[in-house]
Amino acid sequence: MDWNNVVWDSAMWLLKAYVMTVVAFVVVVILLARFTKWGRQFWRFAAPYFNPRRSLKPLTILAVLLLSTVFAVRMTVLFSYWYNDFYDSIQNLDESAFWHFLRVFALLATVHVVRALIEYLIGQTLDIDWRTWLNHHLVDDWLDSRAYYRDRFLDDAIDNPDQRVQADITNFVTTSRSLSMGAVTAVLSIVSFTGILWDLSGPMTVFGVEISRAMIFLVYIYVLVTTVVAFWIGKPLIKLNFLNEKLGANFRYALIRVREYGESIAFYRGENVERRTLAGRFADVIRNMWQIVFRTLKFSGWNLTVNQTAVIFPFLVQGPRLFTGQVSLGDVMQTSQAFGQVHDSLSFFRESYADFASFRATLIRLNGLANDNQHAAELPILKTGKSGDDLQVEKLDVRIPTGQTLIEGLELTVTPGQSLLVKGPSGSGKTTLLRTLADLWPYADGTVSRPAGEAIFLSQRPYLPLGSLRTALAYPKEPTASDDIVRDALSKVSLGNLGDRLDETADWTRILSPGEQQRLAFARVLIARPAVIFLDEATSAIDEGLEYTLYTLLRTELPDSIVVSVGHRSTLNQFHSRGVELEGEGRWTESELVG
């Protein structure tokens, strides 16, 4: 190594190596995406992010990261030559050379540390930016396709989409970077240090046959054979890691349900049942974990044995040549270091198999989430339109997933100010009809036209988002109503005591009783003043006196709104002008009511 020209030589080497690395990197990614299943799965989430038409930032960060990776290999090569010259200075008892190479080491070490810190910053920038984009991309798909709701209609719906968004995206991004840059480093190191080993390697006699450059052939044969064995041992880890994520998420979901339905469980004194359920799911987690432990023991044990055995190879080959004066101590040390680099680089794919197995499991789960979103979006759905001031239903057929007809040929026209009550025995399709009118039910045909104004659906169990009470009252819109309007609405539904807590952030579902939640939903209607109000047993947790008050409010405060209710109580008749009785097997009758 000519240390006087090391900067120029390194710059030229870096330029050539970088160009070849970029070309090879692109070609390999294209081949993997074209000819391997996991490559196609990876490309599904990588291609949109790195698309230059969307933004040049990701490709720029990746290009700089590749440059830093190539630079790191060059630094390792320089350290290898430094080892040779430094140990030669010791062997030759050359004190001036000794101190000179210590100064060289200080410079190399400084450059190496600065490069490593910059690479860390670049790598984390890529991870955070990619994770942010992928999170928004998948969450938007999940919400826009309504897969969060509609996946219940899929035959092969995925488990725990929340865990796939929260954990698998992070694992995908970080492991993609670490494996890809690790592979680049490994290949470059193999090429760079094979040349060094070629220059330093000597002949070896095996069974009476002299093999020239024996060390080169030994390291390649040794690593290739041990890698094949390692892949065979580690292959089950792919499935085990997938199950580890799935079973862990199932256990966490069971814990969440205990918390969510804590009051019901406490009333039933159902602790023993929940304990058995939790214990069973946790046992599945532990059972799978032990399988991972035992398989990893075999995999890691093999890798450790292989690595320790490889340490003595260069000394076995170069030791006799050192004692006969054919090579110097520096040559031996550089040989050991170069051999270690080639061995470690060749072993990268073997030792990374456990990470790759986890990565494959992550890809499978993310791909499942994306497929779920896509299939949910492709489900058939009754399209509703906006037409005039009336609610019009024409030739509406509603079925259950098995194909059995719930409602056949429904014809309705409800004008502003009118109210319609939908009744019928359990299972006749009352709630399903409301879901159809809300364009949520995929198994329906016909035409539904709603007024151009806003429509609000009140369910038996109102949804209250996380955040302030003001946010809950305005949901799903941003809170824009004045405090006076909001407090007046709360007072009218007998929740005036909450008027001073509008900006209090809390989990209001846990604070308010079911009856209070239903009353709050009515306050939401009074504030929004929609053109159509759909109520699905929206007063089931309220006594008849309050029910009378709330329905009277709708008619007095919103006289021009269309009201469509689903309910069992006979007391609801007085608040509606028309009724539809669902009789099952597709039959229905319409009648005039007292209201």
Summary of the structure (lengths in Angstrom):
residues: 595
radius of gyration: 35.0
end to end distance: 99.0
largest distance: 114.7
contacts: 1850
relative contact order: 0.08
helix: 67%
strand: 12%
